[in-house]
Each structure stands twice: as structure tokens, then as C-alpha cells.
Amino acid sequence: MRNLASPRLRLRQTNPMAQHDRLPPCLRAWATQAALPWSARSLRKHWHKALARTGCQTAALQHLARIEAATLRREAPQVWGPLYPQ
């Protein structure tokens, strides 16, 4: 019963699918093609930052793609080994 008071339990008070469904349609479509499993929270955070900076949905989606590519470049050697082609 101790883990019922776990801080991790409180983090999952929201429905992840409902959060995903509230994303803008173009962002949801982009997420279906993404190479990484983005959370709705993370997508929303980066989306709003990119939109504020660029003012354009297409440019914001390109920014998300660049973030994803950088993450893959950084994490690929750790996940698949240093000889994995990038």
C-alpha cells in the first residue's frame, strides 16, 4: 500500500490519449510519422515554442523534425552502438 502515495502515481493523473487528441491536427499527423515516441506534453511544449518563434505551422513542424534528428544523432550510439550508421 505504500506505493499508493508514490509521486509517480500522481504524475499519471491525466489521460495520455486525451492529451494527444487535444493537439492540433497537423501536429497529430506529424507525430504519427515521427521516428521517436513523443509525449503529447513534450510535443505541445516544443510546438508552442516553435510557433512563437516562427509564426508558421510548416516552419514549426520543420523545427520539430530538426529536434528529432538531433536527438537520434545523439542517442543512436548509446542505443545501437557506436558503429550504427547515422
C-alpha positions, 0 to 999 in steps of 0.5 A: 500500500505504500506505493499508493502515495508514490509521486509517480502515481500522481504524475499519471493523473491525466489521460495520455490519449486525451492529451494527444487528441487535444493537439492540433491536427497537423501536429497529430499527423506529424507525430504519427510519422515521427521516428521517436515516441513523443509525449503529447506534453513534450510535443505541445511544449516544443510546438508552442515554442516553435510557433512563437518563434516562427509564426508558421505551422510548416516552419514549426513542424520543420523545427520539430523534425530538426529536434528529432534528428538531433536527438537520434544523432545523439542517442543512436550510439548509446542505443545501437552502438557506436558503429550504427550508421547515422 
